């Protein structure tokens, strides 16, 4: 995924959810968009229902207690 502000490549986590009765049930997650799309295509062909995709970019967070940088998907 390319960041709009800086124009650099940013890792992202792609999560696919099934929503039923107002609750989200996670079915699949990966950092590769092509694997996520292939899983979605397979799931739709098999179960005849779509999934909700959530894209979480990777953020760098400074942990001041341990004094180190951590990369998290927020």
N, CA, C and O atoms as CSV, one atom per row, in Angstrom:
chain,resi,resn,atom,element,x,y,z
A,1,UNK,N,N,0.850,-1.161,0.000
A,1,UNK,CA,C,0.000,0.000,0.000
A,1,UNK,C,C,0.898,1.227,0.000
A,1,UNK,O,O,1.911,1.253,0.698
A,2,UNK,N,N,0.536,2.246,-0.778
A,2,UNK,CA,C,1.318,3.474,-0.866
A,2,UNK,C,C,0.658,4.550,-0.018
A,2,UNK,O,O,-0.543,4.794,-0.133
A,3,UNK,N,N,1.457,5.196,0.839
A,3,UNK,CA,C,0.961,6.270,1.695
A,3,UNK,C,C,0.687,7.502,0.841
A,3,UNK,O,O,1.523,7.891,0.026
A,4,UNK,N,N,-0.471,8.115,1.022
A,4,UNK,CA,C,-0.871,9.273,0.219
A,4,UNK,C,C,-0.022,10.488,0.559
A,4,UNK,O,O,0.367,11.232,-0.342
A,5,UNK,N,N,0.273,10.707,1.830
A,5,UNK,CA,C,1.014,11.893,2.249
A,5,UNK,C,C,2.481,11.852,1.843
A,5,UNK,O,O,2.986,12.809,1.256
A,6,UNK,N,N,3.166,10.761,2.147
A,6,UNK,CA,C,4.606,10.690,1.883
A,6,UNK,C,C,4.948,10.036,0.549
A,6,UNK,O,O,6.037,10.266,0.022
A,7,UNK,N,N,4.052,9.231,-0.008
A,7,UNK,CA,C,4.307,8.567,-1.274
A,7,UNK,C,C,5.195,7.343,-1.152
A,7,UNK,O,O,5.658,6.829,-2.170
A,8,UNK,N,N,5.450,6.854,0.058
A,8,UNK,CA,C,6.305,5.691,0.237
A,8,UNK,C,C,5.478,4.436,0.495
A,8,UNK,O,O,4.303,4.507,0.857
A,9,UNK,N,N,6.112,3.301,0.302
A,9,UNK,CA,C,5.447,2.013,0.491
A,9,UNK,C,C,5.253,1.734,1.975
A,9,UNK,O,O,6.194,1.861,2.759
A,10,UNK,N,N,4.034,1.354,2.368
A,10,UNK,CA,C,3.694,1.053,3.755
A,10,UNK,C,C,3.054,-0.328,3.796
A,10,UNK,O,O,2.199,-0.646,2.968
A,11,UNK,N,N,3.468,-1.150,4.760
A,11,UNK,CA,C,2.847,-2.458,4.936
A,11,UNK,C,C,1.447,-2.287,5.508
A,11,UNK,O,O,1.184,-1.340,6.250
A,12,UNK,N,N,0.565,-3.192,5.166
A,12,UNK,CA,C,-0.802,-3.139,5.667
A,12,UNK,C,C,-1.265,-4.549,6.000
A,12,UNK,O,O,-0.789,-5.528,5.425
A,13,UNK,N,N,-2.197,-4.636,6.934
A,13,UNK,CA,C,-2.807,-5.899,7.314
A,13,UNK,C,C,-4.223,-5.903,6.766
A,13,UNK,O,O,-4.999,-4.985,7.029
A,14,UNK,N,N,-4.560,-6.930,6.008
A,14,UNK,CA,C,-5.881,-7.049,5.400
A,14,UNK,C,C,-6.665,-8.104,6.178
A,14,UNK,O,O,-6.255,-9.263,6.250
A,15,UNK,N,N,-7.792,-7.698,6.756
A,15,UNK,CA,C,-8.628,-8.611,7.530
A,15,UNK,C,C,-9.979,-8.753,6.841
A,15,UNK,O,O,-10.582,-7.766,6.418
A,16,UNK,N,N,-10.446,-9.997,6.735
A,16,UNK,CA,C,-11.754,-10.275,6.149
A,16,UNK,C,C,-12.690,-10.756,7.251
A,16,UNK,O,O,-12.368,-11.671,8.009
A,17,UNK,N,N,-13.849,-10.121,7.322
A,17,UNK,CA,C,-14.826,-10.420,8.361
A,17,UNK,C,C,-16.150,-10.850,7.753
A,17,UNK,O,O,-16.526,-10.420,6.662
A,18,UNK,N,N,-16.845,-11.710,8.483
A,18,UNK,CA,C,-18.230,-12.046,8.180
A,18,UNK,C,C,-19.070,-11.304,9.214
A,18,UNK,O,O,-18.831,-11.427,10.415
A,19,UNK,N,N,-20.047,-10.539,8.756
A,19,UNK,CA,C,-20.903,-9.784,9.667
A,19,UNK,C,C,-22.265,-10.454,9.703
A,19,UNK,O,O,-22.931,-10.595,8.677
A,20,UNK,N,N,-22.668,-10.866,10.900
A,20,UNK,CA,C,-23.955,-11.531,11.063
A,20,UNK,C,C,-24.534,-11.119,12.412
A,20,UNK,O,O,-23.891,-11.276,13.450
A,21,UNK,N,N,-25.734,-10.598,12.384
A,21,UNK,CA,C,-26.393,-10.189,13.612
A,21,UNK,C,C,-25.701,-9.029,14.308
A,21,UNK,O,O,-25.785,-8.907,15.530
A,22,UNK,N,N,-25.018,-8.176,13.555
A,22,UNK,CA,C,-24.318,-7.040,14.132
A,22,UNK,C,C,-22.980,-7.368,14.755
A,22,UNK,O,O,-22.371,-6.504,15.386
A,23,UNK,N,N,-22.502,-8.598,14.596
A,23,UNK,CA,C,-21.216,-9.002,15.163
A,23,UNK,C,C,-20.244,-9.339,14.039
A,23,UNK,O,O,-20.628,-9.923,13.026
A,24,UNK,N,N,-18.960,-8.957,14.232
A,24,UNK,CA,C,-17.927,-9.256,13.255
A,24,UNK,C,C,-17.195,-10.519,13.679
A,24,UNK,O,O,-16.712,-10.631,14.805
A,25,UNK,N,N,-17.126,-11.465,12.752
A,25,UNK,CA,C,-16.387,-12.707,12.988
A,25,UNK,C,C,-15.241,-12.748,11.987
A,25,UNK,O,O,-15.469,-12.802,10.779
A,26,UNK,N,N,-13.991,-12.723,12.494
A,26,UNK,CA,C,-12.834,-12.693,11.602
A,26,UNK,C,C,-12.662,-14.049,10.926
A,26,UNK,O,O,-12.615,-15.083,11.593
A,27,UNK,N,N,-12.569,-14.036,9.606
A,27,UNK,CA,C,-12.395,-15.260,8.833
A,27,UNK,C,C,-10.961,-15.453,8.346
A,27,UNK,O,O,-10.492,-16.586,8.235
A,28,UNK,N,N,-10.258,-14.346,8.053
A,28,UNK,CA,C,-8.943,-14.460,7.427
A,28,UNK,C,C,-8.195,-13.149,7.620
A,28,UNK,O,O,-8.810,-12.083,7.609
A,29,UNK,N,N,-6.866,-13.210,7.798
A,29,UNK,CA,C,-6.045,-12.008,7.808
A,29,UNK,C,C,-4.675,-12.324,7.228
A,29,UNK,O,O,-4.140,-13.415,7.422
A,30,UNK,N,N,-4.112,-11.346,6.506
A,30,UNK,CA,C,-2.821,-11.506,5.865
A,30,UNK,C,C,-2.253,-10.128,5.550
A,30,UNK,O,O,-2.964,-9.126,5.612
A,31,UNK,N,N,-0.971,-10.085,5.213
A,31,UNK,CA,C,-0.353,-8.831,4.786
A,31,UNK,C,C,-0.229,-8.753,3.270
A,31,UNK,O,O,0.273,-7.762,2.741
A,32,UNK,N,N,-0.679,-9.781,2.570
A,32,UNK,CA,C,-0.604,-9.837,1.102
A,32,UNK,C,C,-1.994,-9.631,0.509
A,32,UNK,O,O,-2.910,-10.407,0.782
A,33,UNK,N,N,-2.150,-8.587,-0.300
A,33,UNK,CA,C,-3.459,-8.258,-0.870
A,33,UNK,C,C,-3.938,-9.344,-1.833
A,33,UNK,O,O,-5.135,-9.617,-1.908
A,34,UNK,N,N,-3.023,-9.959,-2.562
A,34,UNK,CA,C,-3.430,-10.979,-3.528
A,34,UNK,C,C,-3.984,-12.222,-2.819
A,34,UNK,O,O,-4.950,-12.817,-3.296
A,35,UNK,N,N,-3.388,-12.621,-1.693
A,35,UNK,CA,C,-3.921,-13.756,-0.924
A,35,UNK,C,C,-5.297,-13.434,-0.370
A,35,UNK,O,O,-6.179,-14.293,-0.342
A,36,UNK,N,N,-5.484,-12.178,0.078
A,36,UNK,CA,C,-6.781,-11.771,0.621
A,36,UNK,C,C,-7.853,-11.814,-0.460
A,36,UNK,O,O,-8.968,-12.274,-0.213
A,37,UNK,N,N,-7.522,-11.336,-1.656
A,37,UNK,CA,C,-8.502,-11.347,-2.747
A,37,UNK,C,C,-8.806,-12.757,-3.220
A,37,UNK,O,O,-9.953,-13.061,-3.550
A,38,UNK,N,N,-7.793,-13.634,-3.261
A,38,UNK,CA,C,-8.031,-15.026,-3.653
A,38,UNK,C,C,-8.905,-15.745,-2.629
A,38,UNK,O,O,-9.784,-16.523,-3.000
A,39,UNK,N,N,-8.663,-15.485,-1.319
A,39,UNK,CA,C,-9.500,-16.085,-0.298
A,39,UNK,C,C,-10.934,-15.596,-0.431
A,39,UNK,O,O,-11.874,-16.382,-0.310
A,40,UNK,N,N,-11.105,-14.303,-0.680
A,40,UNK,CA,C,-12.458,-13.752,-0.825
A,40,UNK,C,C,-13.170,-14.382,-2.020
A,40,UNK,O,O,-14.353,-14.712,-1.935
A,41,UNK,N,N,-12.465,-14.548,-3.119
A,41,UNK,CA,C,-13.047,-15.166,-4.308
A,41,UNK,C,C,-13.463,-16.607,-4.013
A,41,UNK,O,O,-14.551,-17.029,-4.405
A,42,UNK,N,N,-12.607,-17.363,-3.325
A,42,UNK,CA,C,-12.931,-18.742,-2.965
A,42,UNK,C,C,-14.127,-18.786,-2.019
A,42,UNK,O,O,-15.014,-19.623,-2.187
A,43,UNK,N,N,-14.163,-17.897,-1.027
A,43,UNK,CA,C,-15.234,-17.884,-0.032
A,43,UNK,C,C,-16.580,-17.568,-0.681
A,43,UNK,O,O,-17.589,-18.193,-0.354
A,44,UNK,N,N,-16.597,-16.605,-1.595
A,44,UNK,CA,C,-17.839,-16.246,-2.276
A,44,UNK,C,C,-18.326,-17.394,-3.142
A,44,UNK,O,O,-19.524,-17.676,-3.179
A,45,UNK,N,N,-17.404,-18.069,-3.847
A,45,UNK,CA,C,-17.797,-19.198,-4.693
A,45,UNK,C,C,-18.347,-20.355,-3.859
A,45,UNK,O,O,-19.271,-21.044,-4.291
A,46,UNK,N,N,-17.794,-20.570,-2.686
A,46,UNK,CA,C,-18.221,-21.688,-1.862
A,46,UNK,C,C,-19.491,-21.410,-1.061
A,46,UNK,O,O,-20.399,-22.240,-1.043
A,47,UNK,N,N,-19.568,-20.257,-0.401
A,47,UNK,CA,C,-20.675,-19.966,0.511
A,47,UNK,C,C,-21.726,-19.006,-0.047
A,47,UNK,O,O,-22.756,-18.789,0.592
A,48,UNK,N,N,-21.486,-18.435,-1.213
A,48,UNK,CA,C,-22.445,-17.532,-1.869
A,48,UNK,C,C,-22.795,-16.313,-1.012
A,48,UNK,O,O,-23.932,-15.842,-1.021
A,49,UNK,N,N,-21.797,-15.808,-0.269
A,49,UNK,CA,C,-21.967,-14.575,0.496
A,49,UNK,C,C,-20.625,-13.856,0.562
A,49,UNK,O,O,-19.568,-14.488,0.552
A,50,UNK,N,N,-20.679,-12.530,0.628
A,50,UNK,CA,C,-19.463,-11.732,0.629
A,50,UNK,C,C,-18.911,-11.505,2.028
A,50,UNK,O,O,-19.558,-11.815,3.029
A,51,UNK,N,N,-17.712,-10.961,2.075
A,51,UNK,CA,C,-17.048,-10.650,3.327
A,51,UNK,C,C,-16.677,-9.166,3.345
A,51,UNK,O,O,-16.527,-8.543,2.293
A,52,UNK,N,N,-16.534,-8.616,4.528
A,52,UNK,CA,C,-16.124,-7.236,4.745
A,52,UNK,C,C,-14.605,-7.202,4.908
A,52,UNK,O,O,-14.049,-7.953,5.710
A,53,UNK,N,N,-13.922,-6.317,4.137
A,53,UNK,CA,C,-12.471,-6.218,4.227
A,53,UNK,C,C,-12.081,-4.942,4.959
A,53,UNK,O,O,-12.566,-3.854,4.650
A,54,UNK,N,N,-11.197,-5.102,5.933
A,54,UNK,CA,C,-10.686,-3.974,6.698
A,54,UNK,C,C,-9.185,-3.892,6.434
A,54,UNK,O,O,-8.482,-4.898,6.523
A,55,UNK,N,N,-8.692,-2.692,6.109
A,55,UNK,CA,C,-7.278,-2.493,5.806
A,55,UNK,C,C,-6.661,-1.670,6.935
A,55,UNK,O,O,-7.070,-0.535,7.180
A,56,UNK,N,N,-5.673,-2.248,7.619
A,56,UNK,CA,C,-5.012,-1.583,8.742
A,56,UNK,C,C,-3.563,-1.284,8.363
A,56,UNK,O,O,-2.779,-2.218,8.191
A,57,UNK,N,N,-3.179,-0.002,8.226
A,57,UNK,CA,C,-1.782,0.321,7.886
A,57,UNK,C,C,-0.860,0.094,9.080
A,57,UNK,O,O,-1.290,0.146,10.233
A,58,UNK,N,N,0.403,-0.157,8.788
A,58,UNK,CA,C,1.395,-0.377,9.837
A,58,UNK,C,C,1.866,0.965,10.374
A,58,UNK,O,O,2.221,1.856,9.602
A,59,UNK,N,N,1.869,1.111,11.692
A,59,UNK,CA,C,2.296,2.350,12.344
A,59,UNK,C,C,3.504,2.066,13.224
A,59,UNK,O,O,3.627,0.981,13.791
A,60,UNK,N,N,4.393,3.045,13.335
A,60,UNK,CA,C,5.529,2.941,14.229
A,60,UNK,C,C,5.180,3.662,15.520
A,60,UNK,O,O,4.824,4.840,15.506
A,61,UNK,N,N,5.283,2.944,16.642
A,61,UNK,CA,C,4.917,3.478,17.949
A,61,UNK,C,C,6.129,3.399,18.863
A,61,UNK,O,O,6.801,2.369,18.922
A,62,UNK,N,N,6.411,4.490,19.580
A,62,UNK,CA,C,7.530,4.510,20.522
A,62,UNK,C,C,7.039,4.058,21.891
A,62,UNK,O,O,6.133,4.666,22.460
A,63,UNK,N,N,7.634,2.993,22.422
A,63,UNK,CA,C,7.323,2.492,23.751
A,63,UNK,C,C,8.293,3.150,24.725
A,63,UNK,O,O,9.457,2.757,24.800
A,64,UNK,N,N,7.825,4.144,25.466
A,64,UNK,CA,C,8.714,4.928,26.324
A,64,UNK,C,C,9.184,4.163,27.552
A,64,UNK,O,O,10.224,4.504,28.115
A,65,UNK,N,N,8.453,3.139,27.988
A,65,UNK,CA,C,8.887,2.357,29.143
A,65,UNK,C,C,10.105,1.502,28.805
A,65,UNK,O,O,11.053,1.418,29.587
A,66,UNK,N,N,10.071,0.872,27.640
A,66,UNK,CA,C,11.181,0.010,27.223
A,66,UNK,C,C,12.160,0.732,26.306
A,66,UNK,O,O,13.193,0.173,25.937
A,67,UNK,N,N,11.848,1.946,25.945
A,67,UNK,CA,C,12.691,2.797,25.105
A,67,UNK,C,C,13.050,2.144,23.774
A,67,UNK,O,O,14.220,2.067,23.398
A,68,UNK,N,N,12.013,1.670,23.064
A,68,UNK,CA,C,12.245,1.105,21.740
A,68,UNK,C,C,11.037,1.355,20.844
A,68,UNK,O,O,9.932,1.621,21.319
A,69,UNK,N,N,11.270,1.266,19.558
A,69,UNK,CA,C,10.214,1.458,18.560
A,69,UNK,C,C,9.563,0.123,18.272
A,69,UNK,O,O,10.240,-0.898,18.156
A,70,UNK,N,N,8.240,0.134,18.156
A,70,UNK,CA,C,7.482,-1.061,17.813
A,70,UNK,C,C,6.631,-0.752,16.598
A,70,UNK,O,O,6.115,0.357,16.462
A,71,UNK,N,N,6.480,-1.727,15.715
A,71,UNK,CA,C,5.613,-1.576,14.564
A,71,UNK,C,C,4.342,-2.374,14.801
A,71,UNK,O,O,4.389,-3.587,15.001
A,72,UNK,N,N,3.211,-1.690,14.778
A,72,UNK,CA,C,1.916,-2.311,15.025
A,72,UNK,C,C,0.960,-1.975,13.896
A,72,UNK,O,O,1.120,-0.969,13.205
A,73,UNK,N,N,-0.025,-2.820,13.721
A,73,UNK,CA,C,-1.115,-2.543,12.798
A,73,UNK,C,C,-2.251,-1.962,13.614
A,73,UNK,O,O,-2.871,-2.671,14.405
A,74,UNK,N,N,-2.534,-0.675,13.432
A,74,UNK,CA,C,-3.569,0.002,14.216
A,74,UNK,C,C,-4.753,0.334,13.351
A,74,UNK,O,O,-5.729,0.908,13.834
